[in-house]
Amino acid sequence: MDASKQRSKKQSKHDERAHAQSHVKTDTKRHRTNHPDSSLKVLLTLSRHGSRRPNAISSTLCPNNVANAESYHVPPEQLTEVGMEQMRLAGEEIRREYIENQGFLSNSIGGPDNKHFETYFRSDAADRCAQSAIALGYGLYPDSTAPNQYFHQPISVYMNQLRNEHDFAAPKGPCKAVAKADINTYFQTRGLETIAQHKPLLEKVGQACGINVWNIPNLPDGEDLVTGIKDIADTFTFDTQQGLRRLKGVTPELQTEIEGLAFQHLMERYYSTDREVTYWVGGFPTLMLKNLQVPPPEKAENAFKYYSYHGHRELVHGLGILLGWAFDFPGQPRALDTSALDPATTMFFELHQVNTSEFIRTFVWSPRTRRTQVKLAKCSTLDCPLAEFASIIYNHTNVTGTWEQICNYHPATFAPVVATTPKPVETVKPSELSTTTPKPVVTESEQHEASPPPVEMTEEARATTRPDQTLTTQPSSTLFEPVEPVQPNQPPEVVQAEPTVSLPSTVVVKLDTAQPALRLNFADSVDPLPMTTFECLGWVAYLAVAAVLVYFAAKRRPQSGYRRID
C-alpha cells in the first residue's frame, strides 16, 4: 500500500514537471512567433559578483565587529546567500527579456535543436565570480528546463588561473608590477593628502573598531592605509547588505562618509589616467569586440548567441570609463563623475543588424533598479554603430598603447624546438699504402688546419728510408712547404727513383647522428709517450685512496656478522 502511494506521488510530481515544461515551451514558441524578424544577433553581459563576506583581514582591522564576522555562513571573500539570490535575479531578468519577451534564446541551454550550447559562461579566477555565474544560470535556466525534465540545469563555467587571466585581471598577473608602482605613487601623493583631510573620520572609525587606525600597516598581515580603509568600508557595506546590525559607534552618517572615502580612493588610484584604465580592463575590450560580430552563414548554426561574463567591480568601472558609460545608482557614493556599483550590477551589450547596418544597444540592470537603456557619452547616437563602438576602444589604445605594451608583456613560447645545423667533424681516412696514425678530430677553432699540406722529405731522410719500412714523421726532420694536397680516395703517387711518403687524406663528414668514437691504431715501432707529472700524481692519489679503503675494510671485517641472541 505504501509502495503504491509512493509511486503515485512520484508520478504526480513527474506530471507536474512535464506540464510546467510543456507550458514554458508553449510560451517560448508563442514568443518566438511574435518576433520572427528580430534584429538582435548576439547578446553579451558583464556582471559584478553579488554580495560577499568581507576579507579575512577584517577581523584584524575591526576586532570589535567579531559578532558580525561570525554571523556569515560562508568563508571569507565568498558569495553569501544574499549574493546568490541577487545573481539568480539577474538570470531571471535575462530569461524574462530574452526568452519570454523577445524569444531570442531557447528555453534550455541546449538550443532549439540540441545541437550545441547556445550560451557561454566565463568568470574571473575568483571563486565568488564563478559562483555568481552559476547562480545566474539558476535564474536563466530554472528547474524543469533541463533535458528530459531533469530537475536542475547544470551549466559550464570557464575559468583561467589567476596568473594566466589577462582578460579579467591583468593587474593581478602580467601587469602586477606596473599596477603596484602606480598604486604606491598614488599613496605617496594624493592618497596621503586625502587621508590627512579625513583624519577625524578615520580616528572615529578606528575607535569604533577597537584599533589605532594609523597602526594598520604594523598589524599582523597589515596593509597600507588606503587598502585598510577600503577593507573596513567593505566590512560595513557587506554587513548592511547581509542585514546585520551596525557596529556600535558607527552611525549611518559615519558609514556613508567612510564608504565615500574608500570609493574615492578606488577610482583615483586605479583610473586617474587613460594609461591606468587600459591595463585595468586588460584584454576584455578586445574579447568583447571579438564576440560582438554577426557570424557568417556557414558558422551561424554553431555560434553562441549569449556570452555571460562575470568579474569584479574594478573591471566594470574600468570598462565604463573606457566607453563613456557613467553609473548612477541611488544611495551609492560618487567619484570621477560616476557612482559605486550595486552588487550583481550587469551591463548589457546587444548586437543588432538591420539590413547591412550593425549597431550596439546598451542597458544596465541591478537588483535595485530596472533594466534601463544607456547612452554612451563617447558615441554619437543612442544605438551606437558597431564601427563607432569599436573606434572608441581603438582610439583609446592608440593613445596609451595596448596593455601588453604598457606592462611589457610577451606571450610565452612554450619551449620551442630549435633546429640546429650539425657541425662538420673531420675524420682521417688512411691511405691504402700507409699505416700512419690518423689525426684526431679537428675542432671548429682549428678547422682551418684540417687539411695540412703534404710533407716533403729532406735529402737526408730519403737516404735513410727503405721502401719496405713504415715511416713516421718526425717534427724535427720535416719541412712544411705549400704543396697541393692529395685528393681523397686517390692512391699515392710513386716515383721510381726514390720512395715517397703517402699522407692520410681528410674526409668531412656531417654528423646528423652521434658517431662512434675514433680508434687510434699505433704502429709497433712507436713508443708510448712518457707519463706527465699530473698523470703520475693522479696514479699516486688513486693508489693511496685504494689503500685507505682496503685498510678500513680489513679493520671492520672482524666486527661484521650476526650476533647470536640466546
C-alpha positions in Angstrom: 0.0 0.0 0.0 2.8 2.4 1.0 4.7 1.5 -2.1 1.8 2.3 -4.4 1.3 5.7 -2.7 5.0 6.5 -3.2 4.7 5.5 -6.9 1.6 7.7 -7.3 3.4 10.6 -5.6 6.4 10.3 -7.9 4.1 10.0 -10.9 2.2 13.2 -9.9 5.5 15.1 -9.5 6.6 13.8 -12.8 3.4 15.0 -14.4 3.7 18.4 -12.8 7.2 18.9 -14.1 6.1 17.7 -17.6 3.2 20.1 -17.5 5.4 23.0 -16.4 8.0 22.3 -19.0 5.4 22.0 -21.8 3.8 25.2 -20.6 7.2 27.0 -20.7 7.9 25.5 -24.2 4.5 26.7 -25.4 5.1 30.2 -24.1 8.6 30.2 -25.7 7.2 29.1 -29.1 4.5 31.8 -28.9 7.1 34.5 -28.2 9.3 33.2 -31.0 6.3 33.6 -33.4 5.8 37.1 -32.2 9.4 38.1 -33.1 10.3 36.3 -36.3 12.3 39.2 -37.7 14.2 40.4 -34.7 17.3 42.3 -35.4 19.1 41.0 -32.3 22.0 38.8 -33.3 24.3 38.5 -30.2 23.9 39.3 -26.5 26.8 39.9 -24.2 26.6 40.7 -20.5 29.3 41.7 -17.9 28.2 41.3 -14.3 29.8 42.2 -11.0 29.6 39.4 -8.5 26.9 39.5 -5.8 27.2 40.4 -2.1 30.0 38.6 -0.3 31.6 38.1 3.1 34.3 40.6 3.9 38.0 39.8 3.6 39.7 37.7 6.3 41.7 40.7 7.4 38.6 42.5 8.5 38.7 40.6 11.8 42.2 42.2 12.4 41.2 45.6 11.2 37.9 45.7 13.2 38.1 43.3 16.1 35.1 44.8 17.8 33.0 43.6 14.9 33.6 39.9 15.7 30.0 39.2 16.3 29.0 40.2 12.7 32.1 38.4 11.3 30.9 35.2 12.9 27.3 35.5 11.6 28.2 34.6 8.0 27.6 31.1 6.8 30.3 31.2 4.1 34.2 31.5 4.1 35.8 35.0 3.8 35.5 36.7 0.4 32.9 34.2 -0.9 29.4 34.8 -2.1 26.7 34.8 0.5 23.2 33.5 0.2 22.2 37.2 -0.4 24.7 37.5 -3.2 23.5 34.2 -4.7 19.9 35.4 -4.8 21.0 38.7 -6.4 22.7 36.8 -9.2 19.7 34.5 -9.6 17.5 37.5 -10.1 19.9 38.7 -12.8 19.4 35.4 -14.6 15.7 35.7 -14.1 15.7 39.2 -15.7 17.6 37.8 -18.7 15.2 35.0 -19.1 12.2 37.3 -18.9 13.6 39.6 -21.5 15.4 37.4 -24.0 13.4 34.1 -23.7 9.9 35.1 -22.7 9.6 38.6 -24.3 11.9 38.5 -27.3 12.2 34.8 -27.9 15.9 35.3 -28.7 17.2 32.5 -26.5 15.9 29.0 -26.2 14.1 27.6 -23.1 17.2 25.4 -22.4 20.9 25.9 -22.8 20.9 23.1 -25.5 19.2 25.4 -28.0 16.1 24.6 -30.1 17.6 21.5 -31.8 20.0 20.3 -29.1 23.0 20.6 -31.4 25.2 22.7 -29.2 25.1 25.0 -26.2 23.9 28.5 -27.2 25.1 30.2 -24.0 28.8 30.6 -23.0 29.7 31.3 -19.3 33.1 32.6 -18.3 34.3 34.1 -15.0 37.3 35.7 -13.3 39.6 33.4 -11.4 37.9 34.3 -8.1 35.5 31.7 -6.6 32.8 34.3 -5.9 32.7 35.2 -9.6 32.3 31.6 -10.7 29.6 31.2 -8.0 27.9 34.3 -9.5 27.9 32.7 -12.9 26.3 29.5 -11.6 23.7 31.5 -9.6 22.8 33.5 -12.7 22.4 30.2 -14.6 19.8 29.1 -11.9 17.7 32.1 -12.9 18.2 31.8 -16.6 17.5 28.1 -16.7 15.3 27.3 -13.7 14.2 23.9 -12.6 12.4 21.7 -15.1 14.2 23.3 -18.1 16.9 20.7 -18.2 16.8 17.8 -20.7 14.2 15.1 -20.2 12.6 17.0 -17.3 15.6 16.7 -15.1 15.1 19.0 -12.1 18.3 21.1 -12.4 20.1 22.5 -15.5 23.9 22.4 -14.9 26.0 24.9 -16.8 29.7 25.0 -17.7 31.7 28.0 -16.4 35.1 28.6 -18.0 37.9 30.0 -15.8 41.7 30.6 -16.1 44.3 30.5 -13.3 44.9 34.0 -11.9 48.4 34.3 -13.4 47.0 33.4 -16.8 43.9 35.6 -16.6 44.6 38.6 -18.9 41.1 39.5 -19.9 39.6 40.0 -16.4 42.5 40.6 -14.0 45.7 41.7 -15.9 46.8 43.9 -12.8 47.0 40.7 -10.8 49.0 38.9 -13.4 51.3 40.3 -16.1 50.6 43.9 -15.0 51.1 43.4 -11.3 54.4 45.2 -11.1 53.2 48.2 -13.1 50.0 48.4 -11.0 51.9 48.2 -7.8 54.2 51.0 -8.8 51.3 53.3 -9.8 49.4 52.5 -6.6 52.4 53.3 -4.5 52.8 56.6 -6.3 49.2 57.5 -5.6 49.5 56.6 -2.0 52.6 58.7 -1.5 50.9 61.8 -3.1 47.1 62.1 -3.4 46.4 59.2 -1.1 48.2 60.7 1.9 46.6 64.1 1.1 43.0 62.6 1.3 43.9 60.7 4.5 45.1 63.9 6.2 41.9 65.6 5.1 39.8 62.9 6.8 41.8 62.4 9.9 38.9 63.0 12.4 36.8 60.5 10.5 39.4 57.8 10.5 40.1 58.2 14.2 36.4 57.7 14.9 36.3 54.6 12.8 39.4 53.2 14.5 37.9 53.9 17.9 34.7 52.1 16.9 36.6 49.1 15.5 39.0 49.0 18.5 42.3 49.8 16.8 44.6 52.7 16.2 43.9 53.3 12.5 47.4 54.8 12.0 48.9 51.4 13.1 47.2 49.4 10.3 50.5 48.8 8.4 52.0 47.3 11.5 49.2 44.9 12.4 49.6 41.1 11.7 49.1 40.7 7.9 48.8 44.5 7.8 48.4 46.6 4.7 48.8 50.2 3.6 46.3 52.7 4.9 44.4 53.1 1.6 43.7 49.4 1.3 42.9 49.2 5.0 40.3 51.9 4.7 38.8 50.0 1.7 38.6 46.8 3.7 36.9 48.5 6.7 34.4 50.2 4.5 33.7 46.9 2.7 33.0 45.3 6.0 30.4 47.9 6.9 28.9 47.7 3.4 28.6 43.9 3.3 27.3 43.7 6.9 24.5 46.1 5.9 23.7 44.0 2.7 23.6 40.9 4.9 21.1 42.5 7.2 23.4 42.6 10.2 23.3 45.4 12.8 25.8 48.2 12.6 28.8 48.2 14.8 28.3 50.2 18.0 29.7 53.7 17.4 29.2 53.6 13.6 26.3 55.9 12.7 24.7 55.9 9.2 26.4 59.2 8.5 29.8 57.8 9.6 29.4 54.7 7.4 28.4 56.9 4.4 31.5 59.0 4.9 33.9 56.1 5.2 32.3 54.4 2.2 32.7 57.6 0.2 36.4 58.0 1.0 37.1 54.3 0.1 35.3 54.7 -3.2 37.2 58.0 -4.0 40.4 56.1 -3.3 39.4 53.2 -5.6 38.5 55.4 -8.5 41.5 57.8 -8.2 44.2 55.3 -7.7 43.1 52.9 -10.5 41.6 55.3 -13.2 43.3 58.7 -12.8 45.0 58.3 -16.2 43.9 56.7 -19.5 47.0 54.5 -19.3 45.8 53.0 -16.0 42.4 52.4 -17.5 44.0 50.5 -20.3 45.7 47.9 -18.2 42.8 47.6 -15.6 40.5 46.5 -18.4 43.2 44.3 -19.9 42.1 42.2 -22.8 38.4 42.3 -22.1 37.6 45.1 -24.7 39.3 43.0 -27.4 37.4 39.9 -26.3 34.2 41.8 -26.3 34.7 43.1 -29.9 35.5 39.5 -31.0 32.2 38.3 -29.6 30.1 41.1 -30.9 30.3 40.0 -34.5 27.5 38.7 -36.7 28.6 35.1 -37.5 28.9 34.2 -41.2 26.1 31.9 -42.6 28.3 28.8 -42.5 29.1 29.3 -38.8 25.8 30.8 -37.6 24.2 27.4 -36.7 27.0 26.5 -34.2 27.7 30.0 -32.9 27.0 31.2 -29.4 24.0 33.6 -29.0 24.7 34.7 -25.5 28.1 35.4 -23.8 27.8 35.7 -20.0 30.9 37.2 -18.3 31.5 37.6 -14.5 34.1 39.7 -12.8 34.9 42.3 -10.2 33.8 46.0 -9.8 37.3 47.1 -11.0 36.7 45.7 -14.4 33.1 47.1 -14.6 34.3 50.6 -13.6 37.3 50.5 -16.0 35.1 49.4 -18.9 32.6 52.2 -18.1 35.3 54.9 -18.1 36.7 53.5 -21.4 33.3 53.6 -23.2 32.0 56.7 -21.6 29.4 54.8 -19.5 28.6 56.6 -16.2 26.7 54.8 -13.5 24.1 56.5 -11.3 22.8 54.2 -8.6 20.8 55.9 -5.9 22.4 55.9 -2.4 25.8 55.0 -3.7 28.9 57.2 -3.2 30.3 59.1 -6.2 33.7 59.9 -7.6 35.0 60.8 -11.0 31.5 61.5 -12.3 30.2 58.0 -11.6 28.7 56.1 -8.7 29.7 53.0 -6.9 28.0 49.7 -8.1 25.2 47.7 -6.6 26.1 44.1 -6.1 25.2 42.0 -9.2 25.3 45.1 -11.4 25.0 43.8 -15.0 26.0 45.6 -18.3 24.1 44.5 -21.4 25.6 44.7 -24.9 23.2 43.8 -27.7 24.4 43.5 -31.3 21.7 44.3 -33.8 21.7 44.1 -37.6 19.2 45.9 -39.8 19.9 45.2 -43.5 23.6 45.9 -43.6 23.7 48.2 -40.6 25.2 46.9 -37.4 24.9 48.7 -34.1 25.3 48.2 -30.3 22.5 48.8 -27.9 23.5 49.1 -24.2 21.5 48.5 -21.0 22.2 48.3 -17.3 20.4 46.4 -14.5 20.9 45.8 -10.8 18.7 44.1 -8.1 17.5 47.6 -7.0 16.9 49.1 -10.5 15.1 48.1 -13.6 16.8 47.3 -16.9 17.5 50.7 -18.5 19.0 51.7 -21.8 22.3 53.7 -21.6 23.6 56.3 -23.9 27.4 56.1 -24.2 29.0 59.5 -23.8 31.7 58.7 -26.4 29.2 57.6 -29.0 27.2 59.9 -31.3 23.8 58.1 -31.0 21.8 56.0 -28.6 22.1 53.0 -30.8 25.9 53.1 -31.3 27.1 51.9 -34.7 29.4 48.9 -34.4 32.2 50.7 -36.2 32.0 53.7 -34.0 31.8 51.5 -30.9 35.0 49.7 -31.9 36.7 53.0 -32.7 36.1 54.2 -29.1 38.3 51.3 -28.0 40.9 51.5 -30.7 41.3 55.3 -30.4 41.9 54.9 -26.6 44.6 52.2 -27.1 46.2 54.1 -29.9 47.0 56.9 -27.4 48.0 54.8 -24.4 49.4 51.7 -26.1 48.0 48.3 -25.5 48.0 46.7 -22.1 50.7 44.4 -23.4 52.9 47.3 -24.3 52.3 49.1 -21.0 53.1 46.1 -19.0 55.9 44.8 -21.3 54.1 41.5 -21.6 55.3 38.9 -24.2 53.4 35.7 -24.6 55.2 32.5 -23.6 56.8 30.4 -26.4 56.4 27.1 -24.6 59.8 25.5 -25.2 60.3 25.8 -28.9 62.5 23.3 -30.7 65.4 25.0 -32.4 66.7 23.3 -35.5 70.4 23.5 -35.2 72.8 22.8 -38.1 75.1 19.9 -37.3 78.7 20.8 -37.1 81.0 19.1 -39.6 83.5 16.7 -37.9 86.6 15.8 -39.8 88.0 12.2 -39.5 91.0 10.7 -41.1 90.9 8.0 -43.7 94.3 6.4 -44.0 95.7 5.7 -47.4 95.9 2.1 -48.6 99.7 2.1 -48.5 100.2 3.9 -45.2 99.9 2.7 -41.7 100.5 6.1 -40.0 98.4 7.1 -37.1 95.2 9.1 -38.1 94.9 12.6 -36.9 92.4 13.3 -34.1 89.1 15.1 -34.8 89.6 18.7 -35.6 87.7 21.2 -33.6 85.9 24.2 -35.1 88.6 26.6 -33.9 91.2 24.6 -35.7 89.2 23.8 -38.8 91.5 26.0 -40.9 94.2 23.4 -40.2 92.1 20.4 -41.1 93.8 19.8 -44.5 97.6 20.1 -43.9 99.8 20.3 -47.0 101.8 17.2 -47.9 105.2 16.7 -46.3 108.3 16.7 -48.4 111.2 14.7 -47.1 114.7 16.1 -47.0 117.5 14.5 -48.9 119.0 13.2 -45.6 115.7 11.5 -44.7 115.3 9.9 -48.2 118.8 8.4 -47.9 117.9 6.6 -44.7 114.5 5.4 -45.7 113.8 1.9 -47.2 110.8 1.2 -49.4 109.6 -1.7 -47.2 109.8 0.4 -44.0 106.8 2.1 -42.3 107.5 5.7 -41.9 106.6 8.1 -39.1 107.0 11.8 -39.5 109.5 13.4 -37.1 108.8 17.1 -36.5 112.5 17.9 -36.4 113.1 16.4 -39.9 110.2 17.8 -41.9 109.9 20.9 -43.9 106.4 22.3 -44.5 106.1 23.7 -48.0 102.9 24.9 -49.7 102.3 21.8 -51.9 98.9 20.8 -53.5 97.0 18.5 -51.1 96.4 14.9 -52.1 92.8 14.2 -53.3 90.7 11.8 -51.3 90.4 8.1 -52.4 93.4 8.6 -54.7 96.4 6.2 -54.4 99.7 7.9 -53.5 102.0 8.8 -56.4 105.1 6.6 -56.5 108.3 7.8 -58.0 110.6 5.1 -59.2 113.8 6.9 -58.4 113.0 7.2 -54.7 110.1 6.3 -52.4 107.7 9.0 -51.1 105.5 9.2 -48.0 101.8 8.8 -48.6 99.9 11.1 -46.2 96.4 10.4 -45.0 93.6 12.2 -46.8 90.9 14.3 -45.0 87.2 13.5 -45.3 84.5 15.8 -44.0 81.5 14.0 -42.5 78.3 15.8 -41.4 77.1 14.1 -38.2 73.3 14.0 -38.3 73.6 11.3 -35.6 76.2 10.6 -33.0 79.3 8.9 -34.5 81.2 6.2 -32.7 84.5 7.2 -31.0 87.6 7.0 -33.2 90.0 4.2 -32.6 93.7 5.1 -32.6 95.9 2.3 -34.0 99.5 2.8 -33.1 102.3 1.3 -35.1 104.5 -1.2 -33.3 107.6 0.9 -33.8 106.0 3.9 -31.9 107.0 4.1 -28.3 104.3 5.3 -25.8 104.6 8.8 -24.6 106.1 9.2 -21.1 103.7 9.9 -18.2 103.4 13.6 -17.4 103.7 15.0 -13.9 100.0 15.3 -13.5 99.4 11.8 -14.6 101.9 10.5 -12.0 100.2 12.5 -9.3 96.8 11.1 -10.3 98.0 7.5 -10.1 99.6 8.1 -6.7 96.4 9.6 -5.4 94.4 6.7 -6.8 96.6 4.1 -5.1 96.5 6.0 -1.8 92.7 6.1 -1.8 92.6 2.4 -2.7 95.0 1.6 0.2 92.9 3.5 2.7 89.7 1.7 1.6 91.4 -1.7 1.9 92.7 -0.8 5.4 89.3 0.2 6.7 87.6 -2.8 5.1 90.1 -5.1 6.8 89.7 -3.3 10.1 85.8 -3.6 10.0 85.8 -7.2 8.9 86.0 -8.8 12.4 83.1 -6.6 13.5 80.7 -7.8 10.9 78.4 -10.8 11.1 75.4 -11.6 13.2 75.4 -11.9 17.0 73.6 -14.8 18.5 70.8 -13.9 20.8 70.0 -16.5 23.4 
